[in-house]
């Protein structure tokens, strides 16, 4: 009977967590406006997309039937709404500081039917053969699960709450967690709405973070330790106190798409350029890795010098530098006087690319890589040439171009017209099939910078596959090979000055990405499930 009860609790917990996409409702008012972080889960629809839902329900039902579970327990799996929780509405997780030592964490789901919830609690009591410690207060049912964990519900919401102390020696809060849950549930009735819900409504998962309470949280962690260096670092972020961050993640056909947006950060006058992509002529279409960032040195130095006119900014930077170095360091104004003119000469896309890596199993691999920095003069090269020439084995092969060798790998470093470069195996040269022809190129045009991992090219390398095979058993290799053959490329890009996006693209764009992955690992997943 005990084993049955444990399995049943797992099933009920699964039912509560299986929530779907939806819009705001009165139950969302149970989320506190003090929250430093709020996460919206849409796991029900995610599991439907993956095909995992039916598999998991079938396995759980078979397990309950084999245990001769009561008909009521099986009915929960026949229709998850029998739990009394609306499993097709979003669930929210949130946290906020009660004081400098204690954090309150809550989970909120939507009530489907109070009577069904009452029946669920009664059934758990009967199976566990003990009465739960519960009270009815202000129209809601509250149940103690532990000294600092409680559960409650009313006709609108279901709330699980817990209090966590940051320091074991700190004072316990003078508040009962049931009172906090009761207040949260009351907000679903009296109309005190929550303004801390994440943006990106309808996403598979969404999250919102507010910097103001997070900074207070970090101060609370520092708390009694009162570490002055940590306090100084936290204080340096005070200028971001009004910032808000919103994240969204979605599993769609052929890709996994994520986006991070922010607002409330201090504004700067620097007008960042978008990528010209001029350097991609030196990058192969099948390059394993490409990073590109547009850079206007003159504008950056101008804005940085304006910021340094503020004494507070200078002191904060000098303090952070001293902490990082572990000792007093040259002040920032002196540093800028040295490097400012060189940074000002940089104008254009800074590009780093690994075109190809081969012969990995011999002492001297074949590397085809390039790093490019566009410049307006030779100030950087004039400073660097002496250091390059002093490298053992370095030799001049042309004006401002040097050949160096390290561990058998030959590389060229120098400046050719208006391009500073480091390149192997030859002096910077155009590719017959440049990266502008790559399947990821359309996704990065017009961005403010990007990073590309070409999974298809990397995993097409026989030596990479051989290394993977050496690390896997025969059974594992079957699944690993199928899994890595799904992926085409991954792109991290900056589409605007207040957002970053991530996209993992699969070769097959006709089926949901998560389902493609789950279909491969399903035999292993179901084996684990049946072993519970």
Buried (B, 14 or more C-beta within 10 A) or exposed (E): EEEBBEBBEEBBEBBBBBBBBBEBBBBBBBBBBBBBBBBBBBBBBBBBBBBBBEBBBEBBBEBBEEBEBBEBBBEBBEEBBBBBBBBBBBBBBBBBBBBBBBBBBBBBBBBBBBEBBEBBBEBBEEBBEEEBEBEEBEEBBBBBBEEBBBBBBBBBBBBBBBBEBBBEEBEEBEBBBBEBBBBBBBBBBEEBBBEBBBBBBBBBBBBBBBBBBBBBBBBBBBBEEEEEEBBBBBEBBEBBBEBBBBBBBBBBBBBBBBBBBBEBBEEBEBEBBBBEBBBBEBBBBBBBBBBBBBBBBBBBBBBBEEBBEEEEBBEBBBBBBBBEEEEEBEBBEEBBEEEBBBBBBBBBBBBBBBBBBBEEEEEEBEBBBBBBBBBEEBBBBEEBBEEBEEEEEBEEEEEBBBBBEEEEBBBBBBBBEBBBBBBBBEBBEEBEEBBBEBEBBEBBEEBBBBBBBBBBBBBEBEBBBEEBBEEBEEEEBEBBBBBBBBBBBBBBBBBEEEBBBBBBBBBEEEBBBBBBBBBBBBEEBBEEBEEE
